[in-house]
Amino acid sequence: MMLLNMTKSEFLLTMAGFALALGIILLVIGVIILITRVLGGEVKQIAEQTARLAQKGIAEEIAGLVGNASTLVESLNSLVRTAAGVGVFLIVLGLLLMAAAYGLAVQVQI
């Protein structure tokens, strides 16, 4: 019943509040994704081990080992780029929602 009796100003402020909350949540999730996925130690450790494996393959002249190691390195690079892209997308979306919330709040006439 309360929602049906809202004025235009109350509705705009409610929408602005929801947009602001969602924007902050998306911003925080995007930052967390960037920190954990892109800067995570597991990916760096796998890349180091793969580089050592490739060097060993070159030293022992094992072509298949070197080819598989290079494929793994390319896959790791793709994984990092994808995680970074998702994180940046969520951050930009969060900032846009916060800007929309500000725009809605400015339209309220007291």
GROMACS elastic network, one bead per residue, 0.5 to 0.9 nm:
[ bonds ]
;  ai    aj funct       b0    kb
    1     4     6  0.53965   500
    1     5     6  0.68181   500
    2     5     6  0.54005   500
    2     6     6  0.67668   500
    3     6     6  0.55416   500
    3    11     6  0.85081   500
    4     7     6  0.88341   500
    6     9     6  0.79890   500
    6    10     6  0.58320   500
    6    11     6  0.61207   500
    7    10     6  0.52145   500
    7    11     6  0.61696   500
    7    12     6  0.86448   500
    8    11     6  0.51176   500
    8    12     6  0.61700   500
    8    13     6  0.86232   500
    8   108     6  0.80247   500
    9    12     6  0.51679   500
    9    13     6  0.61644   500
    9    14     6  0.85484   500
    9   105     6  0.87921   500
    9   107     6  0.82330   500
    9   108     6  0.52142   500
    9   109     6  0.65572   500
    9   110     6  0.75987   500
   10    13     6  0.51385   500
   10    14     6  0.60726   500
   10    15     6  0.85894   500
   10   108     6  0.82316   500
   11    14     6  0.50478   500
   11    15     6  0.61474   500
   11    16     6  0.84931   500
   12    15     6  0.51003   500
   12    16     6  0.60171   500
   12    17     6  0.85255   500
   12   101     6  0.89776   500
   12   104     6  0.59493   500
   12   105     6  0.66751   500
   12   107     6  0.77402   500
   12   108     6  0.66083   500
   13    17     6  0.60500   500
   13    18     6  0.86465   500
   13   101     6  0.84906   500
   13   104     6  0.70661   500
   13   105     6  0.58771   500
   13   108     6  0.71551   500
   14    17     6  0.50747   500
   14    18     6  0.63048   500
   14    19     6  0.86137   500
   15    18     6  0.51888   500
   15    19     6  0.60861   500
   15    20     6  0.84676   500
   15   101     6  0.73283   500
   15   104     6  0.74603   500
   15   105     6  0.86734   500
   16    19     6  0.50819   500
   16    20     6  0.59645   500
   16    21     6  0.85225   500
   16    97     6  0.89809   500
   16    98     6  0.83319   500
   16   100     6  0.73849   500
   16   102     6  0.68629   500
   16   103     6  0.80494   500
   16   104     6  0.55589   500
   16   105     6  0.58997   500
   17    20     6  0.51078   500
   17    21     6  0.61274   500
   17    22     6  0.85622   500
   17   101     6  0.68034   500
   17   105     6  0.85444   500
   18    21     6  0.51333   500
   18    22     6  0.60659   500
   18    23     6  0.83894   500
   18   101     6  0.79365   500
   19    22     6  0.51681   500
   19    23     6  0.59005   500
   19    24     6  0.85506   500
   19    94     6  0.88959   500
   19    97     6  0.55506   500
   19    98     6  0.63450   500
   19    99     6  0.88283   500
   19   100     6  0.70563   500
   19   101     6  0.52983   500
   19   102     6  0.89621   500
   20    23     6  0.50201   500
   20    24     6  0.61631   500
   20    25     6  0.86043   500
   20    94     6  0.83980   500
   20    97     6  0.63593   500
   20    99     6  0.81886   500
   20   100     6  0.80204   500
   20   101     6  0.53901   500
   20   102     6  0.79578   500
   21    24     6  0.52489   500
   21    25     6  0.62327   500
   21    26     6  0.86975   500
   21    97     6  0.87879   500
   21    98     6  0.80803   500
   22    25     6  0.50700   500
   22    26     6  0.61387   500
   22    27     6  0.85096   500
   22    94     6  0.70987   500
   22    97     6  0.71961   500
   22    98     6  0.81214   500
   23    26     6  0.51934   500
   23    27     6  0.60680   500
   23    28     6  0.86343   500
   23    90     6  0.89770   500
   23    91     6  0.84563   500
   23    93     6  0.70734   500
   23    95     6  0.61630   500
   23    96     6  0.73312   500
   23    98     6  0.52138   500
   23    99     6  0.87161   500
   23   101     6  0.85527   500
   24    27     6  0.50418   500
   24    28     6  0.61817   500
   24    29     6  0.86024   500
   24    91     6  0.89835   500
   24    94     6  0.60321   500
   24    95     6  0.78092   500
   24    97     6  0.83367   500
   24    98     6  0.72251   500
   25    28     6  0.52555   500
   25    29     6  0.61779   500
   25    30     6  0.85994   500
   25    94     6  0.72919   500
   26    29     6  0.50771   500
   26    30     6  0.60324   500
   26    31     6  0.85970   500
   26    90     6  0.55840   500
   26    91     6  0.63285   500
   26    92     6  0.87322   500
   26    93     6  0.70546   500
   26    95     6  0.84351   500
   26    97     6  0.89536   500
   27    30     6  0.51664   500
   27    31     6  0.62843   500
   27    32     6  0.86552   500
   27    87     6  0.87120   500
   27    90     6  0.61488   500
   27    92     6  0.75513   500
   27    93     6  0.75565   500
   27    95     6  0.68743   500
   28    31     6  0.51724   500
   28    32     6  0.61478   500
   28    33     6  0.86138   500
   28    90     6  0.86208   500
   28    91     6  0.75657   500
   28    94     6  0.83939   500
   29    32     6  0.50432   500
   29    33     6  0.61199   500
   29    34     6  0.86261   500
   29    87     6  0.75846   500
   29    90     6  0.71632   500
   29    91     6  0.78107   500
   30    33     6  0.50965   500
   30    34     6  0.62218   500
   30    35     6  0.86500   500
   30    84     6  0.89485   500
   30    86     6  0.72856   500
   30    88     6  0.63297   500
   30    89     6  0.74329   500
   30    91     6  0.50359   500
   30    92     6  0.86496   500
   30    94     6  0.83889   500
   31    34     6  0.50919   500
   31    35     6  0.61555   500
   31    36     6  0.85800   500
   31    87     6  0.63723   500
   31    88     6  0.79449   500
   31    90     6  0.82822   500
   31    91     6  0.68778   500
   32    35     6  0.51269   500
   32    36     6  0.59706   500
   32    37     6  0.81371   500
   32    87     6  0.78094   500
   33    36     6  0.53253   500
   33    37     6  0.55189   500
   33    38     6  0.74139   500
   33    83     6  0.70424   500
   33    84     6  0.76398   500
   33    86     6  0.77575   500
   33    87     6  0.53624   500
   33    88     6  0.88593   500
   34    37     6  0.56518   500
   34    38     6  0.53104   500
   34    39     6  0.69124   500
   34    40     6  0.88556   500
   34    83     6  0.69623   500
   34    84     6  0.57980   500
   34    85     6  0.87715   500
   34    86     6  0.82840   500
   34    87     6  0.52611   500
   34    88     6  0.75683   500
   35    38     6  0.59660   500
   35    39     6  0.52871   500
   35    40     6  0.68857   500
   35    87     6  0.88994   500
   36    39     6  0.57270   500
   36    41     6  0.85108   500
   37    40     6  0.51718   500
   37    41     6  0.86970   500
   37    42     6  0.88466   500
   37    43     6  0.81268   500
   37    79     6  0.88998   500
   37    80     6  0.71240   500
   37    83     6  0.61231   500
   37    84     6  0.76323   500
   37    87     6  0.89063   500
   38    41     6  0.87194   500
   38    43     6  0.79177   500
   38    79     6  0.86789   500
   38    80     6  0.55209   500
   38    81     6  0.79760   500
   38    83     6  0.63769   500
   38    84     6  0.61329   500
   39    42     6  0.88339   500
   39    43     6  0.80626   500
   39    44     6  0.81301   500
   39    80     6  0.87986   500
   40    43     6  0.61373   500
   40    44     6  0.71040   500
   41    44     6  0.51813   500
   41    45     6  0.60514   500
   41    46     6  0.86325   500
   42    45     6  0.50846   500
   42    46     6  0.61739   500
   42    47     6  0.85740   500
   43    46     6  0.51660   500
   43    47     6  0.61470   500
   43    48     6  0.86521   500
   43    76     6  0.70663   500
   43    79     6  0.88990   500
   43    80     6  0.80402   500
   44    47     6  0.50691   500
   44    48     6  0.61979   500
   44    49     6  0.86698   500
   45    48     6  0.51308   500
   45    49     6  0.62263   500
   45    50     6  0.85607   500
   46    49     6  0.51325   500
   46    50     6  0.60578   500
   46    51     6  0.85919   500
   46    73     6  0.86773   500
   46    76     6  0.82759   500
   47    50     6  0.50507   500
   47    51     6  0.61690   500
   47    52     6  0.86974   500
   47    72     6  0.83058   500
   47    73     6  0.63921   500
   47    76     6  0.72583   500
   48    51     6  0.51136   500
   48    52     6  0.63331   500
   48    53     6  0.86302   500
   49    52     6  0.51103   500
   49    53     6  0.61459   500
   49    54     6  0.86421   500
   50    54     6  0.61139   500
   50    55     6  0.85942   500
   50    69     6  0.57327   500
   50    70     6  0.79909   500
   50    72     6  0.72837   500
   50    73     6  0.68971   500
   51    54     6  0.50734   500
   51    55     6  0.62175   500
   51    56     6  0.86138   500
   51    69     6  0.73620   500
   51    70     6  0.84565   500
   51    73     6  0.80624   500
   52    55     6  0.50924   500
   52    56     6  0.61762   500
   52    57     6  0.85658   500
   53    56     6  0.50981   500
   53    57     6  0.61406   500
   53    58     6  0.86631   500
   53    65     6  0.75705   500
   53    66     6  0.75786   500
   53    69     6  0.67775   500
   54    58     6  0.61674   500
   54    59     6  0.85665   500
   54    65     6  0.67248   500
   54    67     6  0.81922   500
   54    68     6  0.84497   500
   54    69     6  0.56135   500
   54    70     6  0.73689   500
   55    58     6  0.50790   500
   55    59     6  0.61002   500
   55    60     6  0.85653   500
   55    66     6  0.78178   500
   56    59     6  0.50441   500
   56    60     6  0.61070   500
   56    61     6  0.82253   500
   56    62     6  0.83890   500
   56    65     6  0.86258   500
   56    66     6  0.84058   500
   57    60     6  0.52037   500
   57    61     6  0.56331   500
   57    63     6  0.68629   500
   57    64     6  0.81124   500
   57    65     6  0.55289   500
   57    66     6  0.53972   500
   57    69     6  0.87648   500
   58    62     6  0.63285   500
   58    63     6  0.73935   500
   58    65     6  0.83367   500
   58    66     6  0.65735   500
   59    62     6  0.79525   500
   60    63     6  0.89206   500
   61    65     6  0.87753   500
   61    66     6  0.85131   500
   62    65     6  0.55835   500
   62    66     6  0.66078   500
   62    67     6  0.89262   500
   63    66     6  0.52612   500
   63    67     6  0.62029   500
   63    68     6  0.86824   500
   64    67     6  0.50773   500
   64    68     6  0.61272   500
   64    69     6  0.84908   500
   65    68     6  0.52272   500
   65    69     6  0.60644   500
   65    70     6  0.86150   500
   66    69     6  0.50664   500
   66    70     6  0.61690   500
   66    71     6  0.86286   500
   67    70     6  0.52430   500
   67    71     6  0.62813   500
   67    72     6  0.87014   500
   68    71     6  0.50503   500
   68    72     6  0.62023   500
   68    73     6  0.87029   500
   69    72     6  0.50344   500
   69    73     6  0.62594   500
   69    74     6  0.87107   500
   70    73     6  0.50428   500
   70    74     6  0.62477   500
   70    75     6  0.86150   500
   71    74     6  0.51311   500
   71    75     6  0.62154   500
   71    76     6  0.86832   500
   72    75     6  0.50183   500
   72    76     6  0.61932   500
   72    77     6  0.86677   500
   73    76     6  0.50613   500
   73    77     6  0.62418   500
   73    78     6  0.86363   500
   74    77     6  0.51079   500
   74    78     6  0.62204   500
   74    79     6  0.86295   500
   75    78     6  0.50375   500
   75    79     6  0.61430   500
   75    80     6  0.87115   500
   76    80     6  0.62509   500
   76    81     6  0.86289   500
   77    80     6  0.52032   500
   77    81     6  0.62037   500
   77    82     6  0.86019   500
   78    81     6  0.51165   500
   78    82     6  0.60858   500
   78    83     6  0.86102   500
   79    82     6  0.51747   500
   79    83     6  0.62049   500
   79    84     6  0.85550   500
   80    83     6  0.51950   500
   80    84     6  0.60662   500
   80    85     6  0.84980   500
   81    84     6  0.50670   500
   81    85     6  0.60136   500
   81    86     6  0.86340   500
   82    85     6  0.50222   500
   82    86     6  0.62254   500
   82    87     6  0.86017   500
   83    86     6  0.51937   500
   83    87     6  0.61728   500
   83    88     6  0.86215   500
   84    87     6  0.50873   500
   84    88     6  0.60782   500
   84    89     6  0.84457   500
   85    88     6  0.52054   500
   85    89     6  0.59848   500
   85    90     6  0.85894   500
   86    89     6  0.50833   500
   86    90     6  0.62151   500
   86    91     6  0.86527   500
   87    90     6  0.52682   500
   87    91     6  0.62671   500
   87    92     6  0.87282   500
   88    91     6  0.50446   500
   88    92     6  0.61394   500
   88    93     6  0.84888   500
   89    92     6  0.52116   500
   89    93     6  0.60566   500
   89    94     6  0.85175   500
   90    93     6  0.50202   500
   90    94     6  0.60077   500
   90    95     6  0.85717   500
   91    94     6  0.50724   500
   91    95     6  0.62254   500
   91    96     6  0.86396   500
   92    95     6  0.51012   500
   92    96     6  0.61554   500
   92    97     6  0.86320   500
   93    96     6  0.50592   500
   93    97     6  0.61953   500
   93    98     6  0.86529   500
   94    97     6  0.51359   500
   94    98     6  0.62485   500
   94    99     6  0.86479   500
   95    98     6  0.50699   500
   95    99     6  0.61807   500
   95   100     6  0.85940   500
   96    99     6  0.50092   500
   96   100     6  0.61228   500
   96   101     6  0.85608   500
   97   101     6  0.61126   500
   97   102     6  0.86123   500
   98   102     6  0.62655   500
   98   103     6  0.86210   500
   99   102     6  0.50402   500
   99   103     6  0.61963   500
   99   104     6  0.86750   500
  100   104     6  0.61738   500
  100   105     6  0.85608   500
  101   104     6  0.51089   500
  101   105     6  0.61209   500
  101   106     6  0.86137   500
  102   105     6  0.50366   500
  102   106     6  0.61326   500
  102   107     6  0.87648   500
  103   106     6  0.52448   500
  103   107     6  0.65790   500
  104   107     6  0.53203   500
  104   108     6  0.69800   500
  105   108     6  0.55194   500
  105   109     6  0.89902   500
  106   109     6  0.79810   500
